Amino acid sequence: MTRKKLPEFRNEKEFVEFVETHSLADYWDEFEPVEDVQIQTHHQAKKRISLQVYPSASRKLLSSVVYPARRLFNAG
């Protein structure tokens, strides 16, 4: 089976668009093994907000949103 040749990309956006619309299996032989890969993550800034709610609503808000979110984000 003849493999396709990977095109040249002018920027990262072109590469991402290509990867999203093509199977990389068709271009597998074009890739080279790499070592010492470093992945950069971009963290979103957090913003503190305050809400004024009635006491009965605050219990419901805490139990249905805040406490589960804390468990989710503090799990890892």
Secondary structure, 3 states (H helix, E strand, C coil): CCCCCCCCCCCHHHHHHHHHHCCHHHHHHHCCCCCCCCCCCCCCCCCCCCCCCCHHHHHHHHHHHHHHHHHHHHCC
